[in-house]
Amino acid sequence: EVQLVQSGAEVKKPGESLKISCKGSGYSFTSYWIGWVRQMPGKGLEWMGIIYPGDSDTRYSPSFQGQVTISADKSISTAYLQWSSLKASDTAMYYCATRGIAARRTFDYWGQGTLVTVSS
Amino acid sequence: QSALTQPASVSGSPGQSITISCTGTSSDVGSYNLVSWYQQHPGKAPKLMIYEVSKRPSGVSNRFSGSKSGNTASLTISGLQAEDEADYYCCSYAGSSTFQVFGGGTKLTVL
C-alpha cells in the first residue's frame, strides 16, 4: 500500500526557518516524482514544485521559484520542503503527493498534509 | 502559468446529475489528454477521482465521469449523493517545464 506520511503541524515566527518532511513507503521511492502543493486558508490548490528522488532533478512553479527549496533523501525515502525565512503569507496547509504511480502525469497518492502557521 | 478556470460553485439535488467545467488553454488542457479531477472534503487531503480525462482509479464510483472538448474539460457526477458534497479541483499537465496547473476549485452543494 502506497503511503505518504508528513511531519506534524508547525507554529513559527516570521523570519524563522523551517523544513517539513514527507516519508514514502509501499512503492519504489526513487522511481516516481514527488510534488508539493500549497493550500492557503479557504483557498485552492497550488502546485509548488516537484522532485525526482532518483537523481534529485527538481522543478519549481514560477510562483515559488526562489521562495522554497525542495530536496529528498533517498536513503530514508523522505522528501522535504524548506523555507529560509518564513513570512506570515506562508501560513497554509502543505501537501506532498506522488506523481505517476497509479495515474500518468498527475498527482495520485497524497500525504495527510502539514499545517504551517507563521505568526508573531 | 494561470490557473484553470472553474465555476466557484454548483449545486444539485440528490439523484440529479451535475457537470463542472474546467477551462484552460492550448498550452495545457487543449494539448494533452492528461486532465485529472480531485475531490476534497473539509479538513481532508485531496482524493484523485478521474485521470487522463476519463479514467477512474480503482474504488472510485462509476457515478463520476470525465470528458474533454478543446480547451475545456468536464466532470459529471450522476445520481448525486449527500457524500458528494465537497470541493472539486481540476488539474492538467502543462508540459515538461510547468508540469501541472490546477483549477481554482468548485464547491459542490447537495441540496
Chai-1 contact restraints between the chains, C-beta under 6 A:
chainA,res_idxA,chainB,res_idxB,connection_type,confidence,min_distance_angstrom,max_distance_angstrom,comment,restraint_id
A,G44,B,G104,contact,1.0,0.0,6.0,A-B,restraint_1
A,G44,B,G105,contact,1.0,0.0,6.0,A-B,restraint_2
A,L45,B,Y89,contact,1.0,0.0,6.0,A-B,restraint_3
A,L45,B,F102,contact,1.0,0.0,6.0,A-B,restraint_4
A,W47,B,Q100,contact,1.0,0.0,6.0,A-B,restraint_5
A,I50,B,F99,contact,1.0,0.0,6.0,A-B,restraint_6
A,R59,B,F99,contact,1.0,0.0,6.0,A-B,restraint_7
A,Y95,B,A45,contact,1.0,0.0,6.0,A-B,restraint_8
A,A102,B,P57,contact,1.0,0.0,6.0,A-B,restraint_9
A,A103,B,Y51,contact,1.0,0.0,6.0,A-B,restraint_10
A,R105,B,L34,contact,1.0,0.0,6.0,A-B,restraint_11
A,R105,B,Y93,contact,1.0,0.0,6.0,A-B,restraint_12
A,T106,B,S36,contact,1.0,0.0,6.0,A-B,restraint_13
A,T106,B,Y51,contact,1.0,0.0,6.0,A-B,restraint_14
A,T106,B,C91,contact,1.0,0.0,6.0,A-B,restraint_15
A,D108,B,L48,contact,1.0,0.0,6.0,A-B,restraint_16
A,W110,B,A45,contact,1.0,0.0,6.0,A-B,restraint_17
A,W110,B,P46,contact,1.0,0.0,6.0,A-B,restraint_18
A,Q112,B,A45,contact,1.0,0.0,6.0,A-B,restraint_19
A,G113,B,A45,contact,1.0,0.0,6.0,A-B,restraint_20
